[in-house]
């Protein structure tokens, strides 16, 4: 399924509107017009009625559809193809006069609500959106943090139940320990039934019916305590953890992943929150690191020797992984005269300075850990 939008019109007036919309969307759209209403020079694909075969094909091949036709006709055409909101494309329906753009299908997850607003703005019409969170002007549980790339790890049943609790005005608690903070519009107060809590413990002991947890930690005990008390829980994993990694040439991806998994398990960190892997410039094309990054769907950031060495100083205390629970962290890392990376690569270290550089943090969550051929360190990204 492509990311482009199929714009389909079956009438003369609809074709004129569809041309305007497609021209505004540019390369994002593919225009389909009834052959009877094609004009010379149209950058469009002509089709002959009936329109059903075209709509069915577009449903499978496009992520977004804008149909210039009555809502009833669109419903009859689409009904046999519907599967699930997580798989169906976003569908917007526009009337023949361009007065109303209606979010018809996959409003939240598929993005039809946002597309509806865009179409209405282009055509000068009114956006018709009936999603409960939209009309209630409240938080959309299944969309929270989507613009930041947060991963929603809870089962769909939990998401549905918490969404219902939000819409029904039940008391909702939010706890955040990582990730971007701008998930609610600045200057707009949270709905009265939603409260941000300073700690998991305070939230767990509250009378909230549901909890939204934004964290890069696994927190199994807290989750169990909340669920056993009857709270419905939804967990979001922000992309907040930077994995600094160094390795010998040819270190296999299996060893690198085993090192990563072990470090995360021992520290209670969630791998779904990995934002990137950072390393030395000389390791830019290291197969094991590239394969590991590909498996986790993240980028590899590389730093030169001067940048890495700039994170070190003579003497000082080594970075302490327990600093995330309190205490002051050192501004710079200590030099180790017996450093293997310095002898081999001309740098005092790789995993720790790379993690700090990519995260912008002043401390490590996980100080350097080693396997036979690799090292790892983890830091939490600093968000402005």
HELIX and SHEET records of a PDB file:
HELIX    1   1 UNK A   12  UNK A   25  1                                  14    
HELIX    2   2 UNK A   26  UNK A   28  5                                   3    
HELIX    3   3 UNK A   35  UNK A   37  5                                   3    
HELIX    4   4 UNK A   52  UNK A   61  1                                  10    
HELIX    5   5 UNK A   71  UNK A   78  1                                   8    
HELIX    6   6 UNK A   79  UNK A   81  5                                   3    
HELIX    7   7 UNK A  112  UNK A  123  1                                  12    
HELIX    8   8 UNK A  132  UNK A  135  1                                   4    
HELIX    9   9 UNK A  141  UNK A  143  5                                   3    
HELIX   10  10 UNK A  146  UNK A  148  5                                   3    
HELIX   11  11 UNK A  156  UNK A  167  1                                  12    
HELIX   12  12 UNK A  200  UNK A  204  1                                   5    
HELIX   13  13 UNK A  220  UNK A  228  1                                   9    
HELIX   14  14 UNK A  253  UNK A  267  1                                  15    
HELIX   15  15 UNK A  271  UNK A  273  5                                   3    
HELIX   16  16 UNK A  281  UNK A  283  5                                   3    
HELIX   17  17 UNK A  287  UNK A  296  1                                  10    
HELIX   18  18 UNK A  305  UNK A  309  1                                   5    
HELIX   19  19 UNK A  321  UNK A  325  5                                   5    
HELIX   20  20 UNK A  340  UNK A  345  1                                   6    
HELIX   21  21 UNK A  351  UNK A  359  1                                   9    
SHEET    1   A 7 UNK A  45  UNK A  47  0                                        
SHEET    2   A 7 UNK A  29  UNK A  34  1                                        
SHEET    3   A 7 UNK A   2  UNK A   9  1                                        
SHEET    4   A 7 UNK A  62  UNK A  68  1                                        
SHEET    5   A 7 UNK A  90  UNK A  94  1                                        
SHEET    6   A 7 UNK A 100  UNK A 105 -1                                        
SHEET    7   A 7 UNK A 126  UNK A 128  1                                        
SHEET    1   B 5 UNK A 151  UNK A 152  0                                        
SHEET    2   B 5 UNK A 232  UNK A 237 -1                                        
SHEET    3   B 5 UNK A 210  UNK A 214  1                                        
SHEET    4   B 5 UNK A 172  UNK A 176  1                                        
SHEET    5   B 5 UNK A 194  UNK A 196  1                                        
SHEET    1   C 5 UNK A 299  UNK A 303  0                                        
SHEET    2   C 5 UNK A 274  UNK A 280  1                                        
SHEET    3   C 5 UNK A 241  UNK A 247  1                                        
SHEET    4   C 5 UNK A 374  UNK A 380 -1                                        
SHEET    5   C 5 UNK A 366  UNK A 370 -1                                        
SHEET    1   D 2 UNK A 312  UNK A 313  0                                        
SHEET    2   D 2 UNK A 333  UNK A 334  1                                        
END                                                                             
